[in-house]
C-alpha cells in the first residue's frame, strides 16, 4: 500500500490532524473534519482495492465520526 492514493490520503490525514490540533476556532476545526472525511473515503477505497479490510473498516467508522464533526463544527448553528 504505497501508491499515490495512499500518499495523498496520508498527507491529507496529517494536515487534517494539524487543523484540528491548532484549535483556531470552529471553522478551522470544521474544515479539518471535512478533510478527514475526504481522506477516510480515500482510505476506504484503497483498503477495498488492496484487500486491506481492517483499513477499510476502520475508516468506515472514522468516516461516520468525522461526518459528525463536520455537522458539529460547520453545520450546526447553536454553540454547545
QUICOR-V123865 format. One record per pair of residues at least 24 apart in sequence whose C-alpha atoms are under 7 Angstrom apart, sorted by the first residue. I is the first residue (numbers start at 0). GAP is how many residues later the second one is. D is the distance in Angstrom with one decimal. If there is no record, write none. Layout:
BEGIN
i=I gap=GAP d=D
i=I gap=GAP d=D
END
This chain:
BEGIN
i=8 gap=30 d=5.1
i=8 gap=33 d=6.1
i=8 gap=34 d=6.6
i=11 gap=27 d=6.2
i=12 gap=26 d=6.4
i=25 gap=47 d=5.4
i=26 gap=46 d=6.6
i=26 gap=47 d=6.3
i=28 gap=44 d=6.8
i=29 gap=39 d=6.7
i=29 gap=40 d=5.3
i=29 gap=43 d=4.7
i=29 gap=44 d=5.3
i=32 gap=33 d=5.4
i=32 gap=36 d=5.7
i=32 gap=37 d=5.4
i=33 gap=36 d=6.0
i=35 gap=30 d=6.3
i=36 gap=26 d=5.4
i=36 gap=29 d=5.5
i=36 gap=30 d=6.3
END
